[in-house]
Amino acid sequence: VRINVADQDFAERVLALLQKGGVNPDAVRFHLNPTDDAWVRDHGPIYVVRDKNGKRERAINDWGYNAWGNKYPPYDNDDVVPTRIAAEMGETLFNPDIVMEGGSLDVNGLGTLITTEACLLNPNRNPHLNKAQIEKYLVDYLGVTNILWLGDGIVGDDTDGHIDDLTRFVSADTVVTVIEDDPQDENHDLLIENYERLLRMKDQAGNPLRIIKLPMPGPVVFDGQRLPASYANFYITNRNVLVPTYRHENDAKACSILQELFPGRHVIPIDCTELIWGLGSIHCVTQQQPSAGERQITKQTK
């Protein structure tokens, strides 16, 4: 696990916390990249890979970053994190020159990408681009061929509707999508509308998606503010799936559903009650780095 820290003193303090928690220090590497906020999913490097001459190559897309529509300045340190990482690790670097956050996109590894209109078409990101132009950037820089659009994000999401709180690929042909069963909850109607859109969507081969429903944890509120708590904000590791939980009766149900969908991995619930106070969860605070020579996780099927 690679962890961005501001300086060596910061690294030593974090290492002490990890060792206190029983973490093997040999499994952690620190990188001196000062940040303005913790959400590396959105400001960190977005990797792409290709197979050439029998070798897996990788590169970094350094999309522009403006703290979700200039909501939380300053963000200068965050914006240069991908460039710093590419320089440190000798990675090929592409600069698409538009604003794009990692949490706004999810892919199946075979050419299909899913996102939301509420986020990518928001004028606080790329007001000079229309939908077709944004799609062209996604095709050119991510290699996708099929782009699916959902509508609004969940209530309390200050990112203007990131897909990683809504709908996620769990295999090349299957997505999980969150549903709110309480018709009085303000998330109910918008999540049903997104579900109905999914029913009409097809993958890159023209086949309907397999859709699995995930429950919502109900309202999670701090200081009078509804927080964007969602089980869809899980993170897939090589051998595990880290699932955010919120001390709600649906925690176990969500983990059980995901465990069935990831039989080759161990689902680990992580209490994110404190983390969600920052308006993000496990997926938001992580960013994967593909290994050269290994198959993409998203290509694995059940």
C-alpha positions in Angstrom: 0.0 0.0 0.0 1.4 3.4 -1.0 0.5 6.4 1.1 0.9 10.0 0.2 2.3 12.1 3.2 3.4 15.7 3.4 6.9 15.0 4.7 9.1 12.5 6.6 7.8 13.6 10.0 4.3 12.9 8.8 5.4 9.5 7.5 6.9 8.6 10.9 3.7 9.6 12.7 1.5 7.5 10.4 3.9 4.5 10.6 3.6 4.6 14.4 -0.2 4.5 14.1 0.0 1.6 11.7 2.3 -0.4 13.9 0.1 0.3 16.9 -2.7 -1.3 14.8 -0.6 -4.4 14.0 0.2 -3.5 10.4 3.3 -5.0 8.9 5.5 -2.0 8.1 7.1 -3.8 5.1 3.7 -3.8 3.4 3.6 0.1 3.3 5.5 2.6 1.3 5.3 6.4 1.9 5.5 9.0 -0.9 6.3 12.6 -0.1 3.4 14.3 -1.9 1.8 17.1 0.0 -2.0 17.3 -0.4 -4.8 19.7 0.4 -7.4 16.9 1.1 -7.5 13.2 1.5 -9.6 12.1 -1.5 -6.9 10.5 -3.8 -9.7 8.8 -5.8 -10.4 12.1 -7.4 -7.1 14.0 -7.5 -4.8 11.0 -7.8 -3.4 9.2 -10.9 -5.9 7.5 -13.3 -4.0 4.6 -14.8 -4.5 3.1 -18.3 -2.8 -0.1 -19.5 -2.2 -1.8 -22.8 -0.6 -5.0 -24.1 2.2 -4.5 -26.6 4.7 -7.0 -27.9 3.7 -9.4 -25.1 4.3 -6.9 -22.4 1.8 -5.0 -20.2 2.5 -1.2 -20.3 0.9 1.4 -18.1 0.5 5.2 -18.1 -1.1 7.9 -16.1 -3.8 10.3 -17.1 -3.4 13.6 -15.2 -6.9 15.1 -15.6 -7.4 18.6 -14.3 -8.7 18.9 -10.7 -10.7 21.8 -9.2 -12.0 20.4 -5.9 -15.5 19.5 -7.3 -16.3 22.8 -9.0 -14.0 25.0 -6.9 -15.9 24.2 -3.7 -12.8 23.8 -1.4 -9.8 25.9 -2.4 -6.9 25.8 -2.3 -6.3 22.6 -4.2 -3.0 23.3 -5.9 -1.2 20.4 -4.1 -3.9 17.9 -5.0 -3.9 19.0 -8.7 -0.2 18.1 -9.2 -0.2 14.7 -7.4 -0.5 12.6 -10.6 2.4 14.5 -12.2 4.5 14.1 -9.1 3.8 10.3 -9.0 4.6 9.9 -12.7 7.9 11.7 -12.3 8.8 9.6 -9.2 8.0 6.3 -10.8 9.0 7.1 -14.4 5.5 6.6 -15.7 4.3 7.8 -19.1 2.0 10.8 -18.5 -0.9 12.1 -20.6 -2.6 15.5 -19.9 -6.2 15.5 -21.2 -6.5 19.2 -20.1 -10.1 18.9 -18.8 -11.4 18.5 -15.3 -12.3 14.9 -14.4 -12.4 13.0 -11.0 -11.8 9.3 -10.5 -14.9 8.9 -8.5 -17.1 10.1 -11.4 -16.2 7.1 -13.6 -16.5 3.3 -13.4 -15.5 0.8 -16.1 -15.9 -2.9 -16.9 -12.4 -3.2 -18.5 -13.9 -4.2 -21.8 -14.9 -0.9 -23.2 -17.9 0.2 -21.2 -17.8 3.3 -18.9 -20.7 4.5 -16.7 -21.0 8.0 -15.2 -23.6 10.6 -14.3 -25.0 13.7 -16.1 -25.2 15.5 -12.8 -21.4 15.5 -12.4 -19.8 15.4 -15.8 -22.2 17.9 -17.4 -22.1 20.3 -14.4 -21.0 23.7 -15.6 -18.6 24.0 -12.6 -16.3 21.4 -14.3 -15.9 22.0 -18.0 -18.4 24.7 -19.1 -16.8 24.9 -22.6 -17.6 21.3 -23.4 -20.9 19.6 -24.4 -21.8 16.0 -23.8 -20.5 14.8 -27.1 -17.2 16.5 -26.6 -16.8 15.1 -23.1 -17.5 11.6 -24.5 -14.7 12.2 -27.0 -12.2 12.8 -24.2 -13.3 9.7 -22.4 -12.9 7.6 -25.6 -9.5 9.1 -26.5 -7.9 8.9 -23.1 -9.5 5.9 -21.5 -9.9 3.7 -24.6 -13.6 3.1 -23.9 -16.1 2.5 -26.7 -19.5 2.5 -24.9 -20.5 5.3 -22.5 -23.6 5.0 -20.2 -25.2 8.0 -18.4 -27.1 7.9 -15.2 -28.9 11.0 -13.8 -28.5 12.4 -10.3 -26.3 11.4 -7.4 -27.4 10.6 -3.8 -28.4 13.3 -1.4 -25.5 14.9 0.5 -22.9 14.2 -2.1 -20.9 17.4 -2.6 -19.3 16.0 -5.7 -22.5 16.7 -7.7 -23.2 13.0 -8.2 -20.2 10.6 -8.3 -21.0 7.2 -9.8 -19.0 5.5 -7.0 -21.9 6.2 -4.6 -24.5 4.8 -7.0 -23.6 2.0 -9.4 -20.4 -0.1 -9.8 -19.2 -2.9 -12.0 -18.5 -6.1 -10.2 -17.7 -8.0 -13.4 -17.7 -7.3 -17.1 -21.4 -7.8 -17.5 -22.8 -7.1 -13.9 -23.4 -3.9 -11.9 -24.6 -3.4 -8.4 -26.8 -0.3 -7.9 -28.1 1.2 -4.6 -31.8 1.3 -4.0 -33.6 3.1 -1.2 -36.7 1.1 -0.1 -38.3 3.8 2.0 -40.6 5.8 -0.3 -40.4 8.8 2.1 -36.6 9.0 1.9 -35.3 11.7 -0.4 -33.0 9.2 -2.1 -35.9 6.9 -3.1 -37.1 8.5 -6.4 -33.8 9.5 -7.8 -32.4 6.0 -7.3 -35.4 4.4 -8.9 -35.0 6.7 -11.9 -31.3 5.6 -12.2 -32.4 1.9 -11.9 -34.9 2.3 -14.6 -32.2 3.8 -16.9 -29.9 0.8 -16.1 -32.7 -1.5 -17.3 -32.5 0.1 -20.8 -28.7 0.1 -21.0 -26.4 -2.4 -22.9 -22.8 -3.2 -22.7 -20.2 -2.8 -25.4 -21.4 -5.9 -27.2 -25.0 -4.8 -27.2 -26.1 -7.1 -24.3 -28.3 -6.0 -21.4 -26.5 -5.4 -18.1 -27.1 -7.8 -15.2 -28.3 -5.6 -12.4 -28.0 -6.5 -8.7 -29.7 -4.2 -6.1 -27.8 -3.1 -3.0 -29.6 -1.6 -0.1 -28.9 1.9 1.3 -28.0 2.4 5.0 -30.7 4.9 5.6 -30.0 8.5 6.6 -26.6 9.2 8.2 -26.6 12.7 9.7 -23.9 14.7 11.3 -24.6 18.2 12.8 -27.9 18.4 10.9 -26.3 17.5 7.6 -27.3 14.5 5.5 -24.1 12.6 4.6 -23.5 10.6 1.4 -23.4 7.2 3.0 -23.6 4.3 0.4 -22.5 0.7 0.3 -21.5 1.2 -3.4 -18.4 3.0 -2.2 -16.5 -0.3 -1.8 -12.9 -0.8 -2.8 -11.6 -3.9 -4.7 -8.1 -5.1 -3.7 -6.2 -8.1 -5.1 -7.7 -10.5 -2.5 -10.3 -8.6 -0.6 -13.3 -6.2 -1.0 -13.4 -3.4 1.6 -17.0 -2.4 2.2 -18.0 0.7 4.1 -20.5 0.2 6.9 -22.5 2.7 9.0 -23.8 0.9 12.1 -27.0 0.1 10.3 -29.0 -3.1 10.1 -28.4 -3.2 6.3 -24.6 -3.4 6.8 -24.7 -7.3 6.9 -27.1 -7.5 4.0 -24.9 -5.4 1.8 -21.8 -7.3 2.7 -23.6 -10.6 2.0 -24.7 -9.5 -1.5 -21.2 -8.4 -2.4 -19.6 -11.6 -1.0 -21.7 -13.6 -3.4 -20.6 -11.5 -6.3 -16.9 -11.8 -5.3 -16.5 -15.5 -4.5 -12.7 -15.3 -5.0 -12.2 -12.4 -2.6 -12.9 -11.9 1.1 -15.4 -9.1 1.9 -14.3 -7.0 4.8 -16.7 -4.5 6.5 -15.0 -1.3 7.5 -16.9 1.0 9.9 -16.9 4.4 8.0 -19.1 6.3 10.4 -16.3 8.8 11.1 -14.9 8.8 7.6 -18.2 9.7 6.0 -18.2 13.0 8.1 -15.7 14.2 5.5 -18.3 13.4 2.8 -16.5 10.4 1.4 -15.8 6.8 2.1 -13.4 3.8 1.3 -13.4 4.1 -2.5 -13.0 7.9 -2.3 -9.8 7.7 -0.2 -8.1 5.1 -2.3 -6.8 4.8 -5.9 -5.5 1.5 -7.5 -2.3 1.1 -9.4 -2.3 -1.8 -11.9 0.8 -4.0 -11.9 2.6 -4.5 -15.2 2.0 -8.0 -16.5 -1.2 -8.7 -14.5 -4.7 -8.9 -15.8 -7.1 -6.1 -15.0 -9.3 -6.8 -12.0 -12.3 -5.5 -14.0 -11.9 -8.2 -16.6 -12.5 -11.0 -14.0 -16.0 -12.5 -14.0 -17.9 -14.5 -11.5 
